[in-house]
Amino acid sequence: MTLDLLVPLLFIFILAIFLGVEVISKVPSILHTPLMSGSNAISGITVVGALVAAGDGHNMLSTILGTAAVAFAMINVVGGYLVTNRMLEMFKKKEDEKK
Amino acid sequence: MNLTSFTAEMLYLIAGLLFVIGLKRMSKPKTARRGNLLSAFGMLLAIVGTLIHYQVIDWTYIVIGMLIGTFAGAILARVVKMTEMPQMVALLNGYGGLASLLVGWAEFHKQYENVLNPNVTHSIDTYTALTTFLTVVVGGLTFSGSVIAWAKLKEVMTGKPILFKGQQIVNAAILLFILAGGVLFTIDPINNYPIFIGLIAVGLLLGVTSVIPIGGADMPVVISLLNSYSGIAGCLAGFVIQNNALIVTGSLVGASGIILTNIMCKAMNRSLANVLFSGFGSVQTSKGSGEKGEVNPVNVEDAAAILEAAGSVCIVPGYGLAVAQAQHACRELAELLEKNGTEVRFAIHPVAGRMPGHMNVLLAEANVSYDHLYEMDAVNPIIETIDVCLVIGANDVVNPAAREDKTSPIFGMPIINVDYAKTVIVMKRSMATGFAGIENPLFYKENTRMLFGDAKNVLQGLVAEFKK
């Protein structure tokens, strides 16, 4: 049963890695910091798992762990996106400003 | 599959697509901001999808967690200074790792309680045990490693490599425990809860022992690597709870971190293993080749005169610029130079500063137009035609020993060849060596002038001279 489960997940995993390499190799070095903070925000997707753990009311320990996970993942999501936005706002060309 | 879970899966799919499109748009400064917003919208969809899919029994804790995280994140993002960006990213990496660890643990505990229930006959399968074990170890290591990186960047603890006797043995013992404990736990998860807790603790310990021997100047590599780990931890958590969104997204972030790590390593001409294990800079292997010669100091007035006479100036910023918060003064000087008819370029070494792209963000904050920023490879071919190279708080990335001195620990590292320019002005606090602790023969070259002082004060001095 477990192998049946593993194969499609592995498939997705490997393909996603290749996709990631293709897309990210094209990011120029001037945007490397926003890329990092932005990808950081995306890795806050763990919040999906955290929400399940915090909300299903299964047992106290799981709920506490889940709630903490939601909080930390949300810091990642909100902090990451906002700070990336703040940085990207600053990247301007001279001509853009004059417009 | 019922309708709600189908809807949720479709939302995950759209979210995943938006993440990819968002990252793709990061390839141009013009489209990057929209890309980031699209990506954020994708995250919102993923969260909504989760909330409709899983039967939420108790909303209290979800709301509490969401509120705390959202507020803390928003405040962090607002108050952080651009010079502190490396610390911020390190911290966010760490939180991502911690969240994955907690998800893995919560999921395991849930299944553990299930099994204790006498009405349930099934046990925890090997797949879940294995992926849970990997998630908590990688998540823990990401968290504690990031905290140490943060402390080093924040200078709460020394930026120098910390080495102790038997360090390798300790690391080997930790790895051995993880391996043995992992096997035991995977085979029989139910009866090995204490081992599971032990694995979490040891994963955390591994993060500490693997980052303390890495010096401040190598932080760009470490941050990139931890970024990658945080993605991998999320991806592993996705395997645990069998969620495609997590797996796809985690792998994207993992790949991004690995690419950046690779670029950073190449820019230092070192292998990843060398960065992680050598305790670079702790051993004074080379004191330079001996022939030191004279240093030519210059004062602010004379430096201003040199700059005023120059037809082209290339500014090479380094970590010193960030430390002195001198980016605005730097931009002001560049504007005055341009007004004076001088062609101004900024040349940025890939590992200048403490994280990938650190200098670009600082200069962008100071309103330097990004078409003035040049990569090392774009500047080196024309550097001989440049009248004055102004080095601000950079050291190792302009050290000609990397090119000339085979005994130097940084030999072979690609540098910006400022010494090929007609004149070099080096702005520096003192004659102390850089983070790597290596002598810099640039300071003794005939065409080099040393301008001592705090970068911000000196730059403001230059600006004042120009305004006279």
Interface residues (C-beta under 8 A of the other chain):
Chain A: M1 T2 L3 L5 L6 L9 I12 F13 A16 I17 F18 L19 G20 V21 V23 I24 S25 K26 V27 P28 S29 I30 L31 H32 T33 P34 L35 M36 S37 G38 S39 N40 A41 I42 S43 G44 I45 T46 V47 V48 G49 A50 L51 V52 A53 A54 G55 D56 G57 H58 N59 L61 S62 T63 I64 L65 G66 T67 A68 A69 V70 A71 F72 A73 M74 I75 N76 V77 V78 G79 G80 Y81 L82 V83 T84 N85 R86 M87 L88 E89 M90 F91 K92 K93 K94
Chain B: Y12 A15 F19 V20 G22 L23 K24 M26 S27 K28 P29 A32 R33 G35 N36 L37 S39 A40 M43 A46 I47 G49 T50 L51 Y54 Q55 V56 I57 D58 W59 Y61 I62 I64 G65 M66 I68 G69 T70 A72 G73 A74 L76 A77 R78 V80 M82 M85 M88 V89 L92 N93 Y95 G96 L98 A99 S100 L102 V103 W105 A106 E107 H109 K110 E113 D125 T126 Y127 T128 I223 S224 N227 S230 G231 A233 G234 C235 A237 G238 F239 V240 I241 Q242 N243 N244 A245 L246 I247 V248 T249 G250 S251 L252 V253 G254 A255 S256 G257 I258 I259 L260 I263 I348 P350 M355 P356 G357 H358 N360 V361 A364 E365 N367 S369 Y370 D371 L373 E375
